[in-house]
Amino acid sequence: MTSKKLNILFLPAWYPNRSDAMFGLFVKNHALSILPHCNVSVIYVQACNNNKETYEIETNDNEGIYEIIIYFRKSNIPFLGALINIYRTLFSYKRAWKLLIEKRYKPDINHVHILTRAGVIAFILNLFYKIPYVITEHWSRYYSFNNTYKGFLRKLITKNVVKKAAAMSTVSNSLKKAMNDAGLQNDNWSIIPNSIDTSLFIPSKAELKSDTIRIFHISCFEDKSKNVSGIIRAFATAIESNNNMELVMVGIGQDYNKAINLTEELHLKDKVEFTGELSPKEVIQKIDTCNFQVLFSNYETFSIVIAESLSAGKPVIATNAGAIPEVLPKEYGIFVEPKDEEGLSEAILKMAKTHSNYNSDAMRRYAINNYDKIKVGNLILEFYSEAQNRINSN
């Protein structure tokens, strides 16, 4: 890399916004990880049903990242609505690009996060302005069992956008294989994990005051992927054998109320705490009061909450699914099979007895060596360097 700072534009399909501060937070974390070495801007466009104006523009200098966020009013007119929304999407990107050039700079590299729409924008910018683009994919839709990556036109466009990228990356080998199996190929492919702030997620030095075993789960409360209902049912079975346990459910999402209702149906109201959405500092405060984490996902392309748990010195029960075995070494937790609620219940009872046997210092060292934002930031810088070398050699 040269000593001159690269000008990088992030083009994410998911990004924290006024309606959801956690949406695509891992993309922002990638931006923060390269911030000491690059000038970073973000253009994010979102369709909204509750806009007062057709287009509403926010510009922020957020922790050193220059953000341009445009919300456009989503059209629900039958038949014509889809075309109107395509036009408003493209117009929003055009306005944001003009604003970026006026206020900041022309990017050296455009960095797409999550295909396909943002990739099309980068492809267009490459055609008109000769700006190379790279891609980082996080989305689980390419797994065959997920069955959401479909449609001839979508597949054709995605295939060409990926092929023409100066470099391609995924957050795990598991996701790379799923994309390759779906026919998506690029000659310059890297694995770059998501990053965490290991200075925030640190082992607590204070002893837990209660003898009660406290288990935590952090997610977006979406049953299809996270199987939150399965966790609650397995916990209900486990406390029949050990009533000295509590479950702390951190987060919020589409199946949040469903989870609360299931807890009430199973008469677990006094055993399960729902915290709602918390800030990162509040999350670590809650983790400090717990003994271990449980994750019962049907699939994962990564798992930031596992990396954060290890950084905080807490062992994890998780499923042997997707990229989870890449993120969680077997010596730092217990694996169960997806949807195996009986197996999860047994694992909870086992971990309740053995959680103190895990080496919290070793878990933290592993997290720092693999997922710390400085480590990941260096991987992204190498990724950019490889992309530039590929461009210069052509």
Helices and strands as residue ranges (DSSP letters): E 6-12, H 25-34, E 38-48, E 55-62, E 65-73, H 81-103, E 109-113, H 117-129, E 133-137, G 140-142, H 152-164, E 167-170, H 173-181, E 189-191, E 213-218, H 223-226, H 228-238, E 245-250, H 256-265, E 272-276, H 280-287, E 292-294, H 304-311, E 316-319, H 324-327, G 330-332, E 333-336, H 341-354, G 355-357, H 360-371, H 373-393
